[in-house]
Amino acid sequence: MIDEVLRQLPTESTQQAVGYPTLFLLVAVGALVPVVPTGALVSTAAVVTLHQTSPFALLVVFAVASCAAFLGDICLYWLGQRGVRSRNGSKWLEAITRRAAPERLAQAQRKLDEHDTMVLVLSRLVPAGRIPVMLACLLGRMPLKQFARGDVPACLAWAATYQLIGILGGSLFAEPWEGVLAAVVLTLLISGTPALWRRLRARMAG
């Protein structure tokens, strides 16, 4: 049954024409509204392109994912800056603040003081680490240009990491759908394990 479904899939050129813009849109929206598992999207796209004949498909996925993540980060930071400057704040700043636990925000502020924008790279790679660091940058009144300079290597490292996860998942299995499933499960485990550990530690402490 799976073989029949795969035979009915559109051609490689059609997949690319639809897949690249869709990946860009979903990653950008996921960066702007942090509820979409964008890492899993990049890993899935890497698995699919790994089984394509184009020698540049993986490079295009890397470029699309990193550019979309950067655009989403910059838009979210710009909207957050408007909230910081506004007397009444904004819904974007409130949304960022709700997603940053006080202890994680304090930790992000300390790391930002110690390492400046280099902490942005680590924040992109650590699950749920991006928002506290971004909020710390906003509260520290970091200029948009300075944030953008630090966010470029962060987005490149993030895209490369999750693409590598997809490549590993795709290389382990002969069928693309098996690699996609493995990549999605692995990325969800990576993103969900720290939050689960924090909850368990909080219950044990309580």
N, C-alpha and C positions, 0 to 999 in steps of 0.2 A: 504493500500500500504506500509506504514512504517513497519507494522508487518511482511509483506512478506519479506522485505529487511532484517529485523533483524533475521528472521529465516534462511536466506541464508548466514549470517555472519560465518566466520570460527570458529572452536572450541576455547574454552578458552585457552588451551595450545598453540594453534597456534597463537592466538592474543598476548599472552605473549612473545612467541619466536620472533615474528616480532616487537611487540610494544616497548619492552624495549630497544633493540638496536637502533630503530628508534628515540625514545625519547632522548636517550643519544646523538646521532649524531646531532639532530636538536637543542638541548639545547646548546651543545658545539659550534656548528657553530653560533648560535644566540648570544652567549657570545663573540665569536671572531669577528663576523661581525654584529654589533648591528642594525639589521634591522628586524630580525625575532621576533615576539611577543612570547618570550619563556614562559612568565608567563601564557599565554593562553594555551600553550601546556601542561604545568604541571597541570593546572586546568582540562583540558580535560582528561588527562590521569587518574587523580584522580577520575573523574566521572565514567569513564569506569571500573576501578578496583573496585570501590565501589560496583558495581553490579556483581562482580565475586565471586566465592566461596572460593578462596584461602585466608586464614587468614593473609598471609604475603604480599599480593599484594600491599597494600598501602605503606608498609614499603619499598618494593623494588622500587616503584616509587619515594619515598622520597630519597632513596640512589642514584638511577640513576640520578635524576635531580640535586641534590646537587653536586655530583661528576663531572657531565658534566659541570655544571656552573663553578665550581672551575677550571677544566682543561682549559676551554675557557678563563677564566680571567687570568690565569697564562700565557698561550700562548700569549694573547694580551699584557700583561704587559711586557713579555720578548721581544716581537717584538718592543714595544714602547721604551724599554731601548736601544735597538740597534739603534733606530732612534735618541735618545737623545745623544748617544755617537758618532754617525756618523756626520761628518762635513756637509754632504748634507741632513741629516735626512733620513726619509723613508716614504713610502706610508702609512704604518700603523700609524705612528705618525701623519702624515698629516690628515689621516681619523679621528683619535681621536680628534685632534685639531679642525677640522671643526664642530664636533658635540658638542663642548663645547662653549657656549656663554661666552664672556669675563666676564660679571658680575657674572655668575654662577661659573666660574673658580676662580675668586677672592674670592667668598663666600666659595668655597670648600677649598681653601688654608687657609683661616682664621680658618675654622672648623678643618682642619687637624692640624694646629698649636696648637689649644686648646685641642683637644681630641685624637690626634694621630690616630692609626689604628682603634679605635672604631667607627670612622666616616664611615668606610667602611660598617659596618652593616646597618646603616641608608641609605647610598647611594644605597645599593642594594634594599631596600624596597621602596624608593622614586622613582617614575617614572622619567626616564631620569636623575637620580642622579648619576649613576655609572660612566659615562664617565668623567664628570668634576673632580670628586674625584680621579679617576685613573690618569688623566692628572696632577693633583696637586701632586700626589705621584711621578710621573715620573719627573716632573720639580724640585721637592724637592730632587731628587736622592735617594729616599727610596730604600734600598736593596730588592732584590726579596724575600729573606727569610722573611724579616719583613712584606712585603706586603702579602705573603702567609699566615702567622700567623693571620693577620687581616682578610683575605678573607675567611678563613674557617668558622668562625661563621656567616659571612655575607651570604655565600651561603647556609648554613644550615637554617638560618632564612628566607631567600628568598624562598627556596623550601617548607618549612613548611607553610609559609603564603599563597602561591598560591595553595598548595595542600588543605589547609583548605577552600579556596574559592571554589574549586572544590567539596569538600565533602559537603559543605553547599548547593551548587547548585544541586548536585545529591540527597541529602536527601529531598529536597523540591518537587521533581517530581518522579513519579513512573517509567516513561520511561527513559532509559539512554540518548536518543537523546535530550529529553527536558532538562535534567540536563547539558548536554554538551553545548547546546545553551545558557542556563542561565549563565554558567560559563564563556563562551567565551565573551558574552556581558558584563558581570560584569568586567572581567579583562581588556577588551578594554576601558570601561568607566574609570576605575581606572588609566590606563596608558595615556589616551587621555585628561582627564579633566584638569590636570595642564598645559599642553601645550596650550590648548584652552583658559584657564584663562589668561595666560601670554600674548597671542596675543590680547585678548580683553582689557587687562590693558594697553598694549602698544598703542593701537588705541585710547583709552580714554585719555591717557597722551599726544598723538600727536595731 
